[in-house]
Amino acid sequence: MRVRVGTVGGRVAVAAAVAMLLGGCAGAADDDGKTSANASASASAGAEGAAAGDTAKKATAARGGTLGPAGSACELPVSFGVAKDWRPESIDAEKELAQVSKGEDGDLAGELAAAMLRQGPVVAACEIDAKPAGAIGFLRVWKGKPGDADAGGVLRAFIAAQKGAGEAKYHSFKTGGGVPAVEVEYVSTNKLLEETKKERAFAVGTPDGPVVLHLGGMDTGEHEDMLPAYELAKSTLALS
């Protein structure tokens, strides 16, 4: 089995070990309970707070480069900005899946590797590692064959193929490059570890087939820490 296949299996094992050590502690927000004497001032403050929340959700990371065009670390049907210090690596999924298929039947590492190389109608094309930027997780790019279903259909099939995925909420939008896209926010549950975390992904259609960008993370906290890199991709994605 090739090195990458072993690495994929290793990531899963490490993820499980770390997740078991992590607590589910959540900090409680303090509320001073003070009420403004001026009702209109309170309403204004509430509006400003909501606006600040929207801004925080859409914060984008500093750009460290561009993926997609010929000569970039990952050549794709789309191009988008990659966050500073995140490390991209191209994946030849078809070649690696062929290598995995040569392994022995029942090889758990091989099965896990195959699951990380193909999900529903798409295969892995690029993995962008957040560890150099101080987070545990990846922004993964998946692509399908030309002629596949529309972006929304592909995204639903992608989520349906993920074990433990639920509470999916879909919506349409346009990327910063004007490409129509469909996004999903959902939770995934690991029954073995009895843990649930947030994940999200979005899909676009291209002449060369659909593309899905997925953001996971070790847990919900890591996922939210990595959102600015995901938002950078959304705000800059265009057809190559």
URQUIGI-V715996 format. One record per pair of residues at least 24 apart in sequence whose C-alpha atoms are under 10 Angstrom apart, sorted by the first residue. I is the first residue (numbers start at 1). GAP is how many residues later the second one is. Records with the same first field share a line. If there is no record, write none. Layout:
# URQUIGI-V715996
I = GAP  GAP
This chain:
# URQUIGI-V715996
1 = 95  98  99  100  101  102  103  108  109
2 = 94  97  98
3 = 93
4 = 87  92  109
5 = 91  92  94  95  104  105  106  107  108  109  111  112
6 = 94  103  104  106  107
7 = 102  106
8 = 101  102  104  105  106  107  108  109
9 = 99  100  101  102  103  104  105  107
10 = 99  102  103
11 = 101  102
12 = 97  100  101  104
13 = 96  99
15 = 121  122  202  203  204
16 = 174  176  177  202
17 = 176
18 = 200
19 = 174  176  199  200
20 = 173  174  175
22 = 196  197
24 = 171  195
26 = 195
56 = 171  172
57 = 167  170  171  174
58 = 169  170  172  173  174  176  177
59 = 168  169  170  171  172  173
60 = 166  167  168  169  170  171  172  173  174  175
61 = 165  166  167  168  169  170  171  172
62 = 166  167  170
63 = 166  169  170  173
66 = 167  170  171
67 = 59  61  166  170  173
68 = 58  169  170  171  172
69 = 170  171
70 = 170
73 = 53  55
74 = 51  52  53  54  67
75 = 50  51  165
76 = 49  50  65  66  67  132  135  163  164
77 = 66  128  129  130  131  132  133  134  161  162  163
78 = 99  101  126  127  128  130  132  133  159  160  161  162
79 = 98  154  157  158  159  160  161
80 = 95  96  97  152  153  154  155  156  157  158  159  160
81 = 148  149  150  151  152  153  154  155  156  157
82 = 46  57  147  148  150  151  154
83 = 45  47  50  143  145  146  147  148  149  150
84 = 46  48  49  145
85 = 43  44  45  46  47  48  49
86 = 41  42  43  44  45  46  47  48  49  52  53  143
87 = 40  41  42  43  44  45  46  51  52
88 = 38  39  40  41  42  50  51  52
89 = 36  37  38  39  40  51
90 = 34  35  36  37  38  51
91 = 26  32  33  34  35  36  50  51
92 = 25  31  32  33  34
93 = 24  25  29  30  31  32  33  49
94 = 24  29  30  31
97 = 26
115 = 46  47
116 = 24
117 = 25
118 = 24  25  26  40  43
119 = 24  38  39  40  41  42  43
120 = 24  34  35  36  37  38  39  40  41  42
121 = 24  27  28  32  33  34  35  36  37  40  89
122 = 26  32  33  35  36  87  88  89  90
123 = 88  89
124 = 87  88  89
125 = 86  87
126 = 87
127 = 86  87
128 = 87
130 = 87  92  96  99
133 = 93
134 = 88  91  92
135 = 82  83  86  87  88  90  91
136 = 80  81  82  83  85  86  87  89  90
137 = 78  79  80  81  82  85  86  88  89
138 = 76  77  78  79  80  85  88  92
139 = 62  74  75  76  77  78  87  88  90  91  94
140 = 61  72  73  74  75  76
141 = 60  61  62  70  71  72  73  74
142 = 61  68  69  70  71  72
143 = 60  61  62  63  65  66  67  68  69  70
144 = 61  62  64  65  66  67  68
145 = 61  62  63  64  65  66
146 = 59  60  61  62  63  64
147 = 58  59  60  61  62  63
148 = 57  60  61  62
149 = 56  60  61
150 = 31  32  53  54  55  56  59  60
151 = 29  30  31  32  51  52  53  54  55  58  59  60  61
152 = 29  30  31  32  50  51  52  53  58
153 = 29  50  57
154 = 28  48  49  50  51  56  57  58
155 = 26  27  28  29  46  47  48  49  55  56  57  58
156 = 26  27  28  47
158 = 43  45  54  56
159 = 25  27  29  41  42
162 = 26
163 = 25  26  27  28
164 = 24  25  26  27  32
165 = 24  25  31  32  33  34
166 = 32
167 = 31
168 = 31  32
169 = 31
170 = 30  31  32
171 = 31
172 = 30  31
173 = 29  61
174 = 30  60  61  63  64
175 = 27  29  56  58  59  60  61  62  63
176 = 55  56  57  58  59  60  61  62
177 = 57  58  59  60  61  62
178 = 57  58  59  60  61
179 = 24  25  26  27  55  57  58  59  60
180 = 24  25  26  58
181 = 24  30  31  53
182 = 30
183 = 29  30  31  51
184 = 30
185 = 30
187 = 29  33
188 = 28  31
195 = 24
196 = 24
197 = 24  25  26
198 = 24  25  26
199 = 24  25
200 = 27  30
201 = 29
202 = 28  32
204 = 33  34  35
205 = 34
206 = 32  33  34
207 = 32
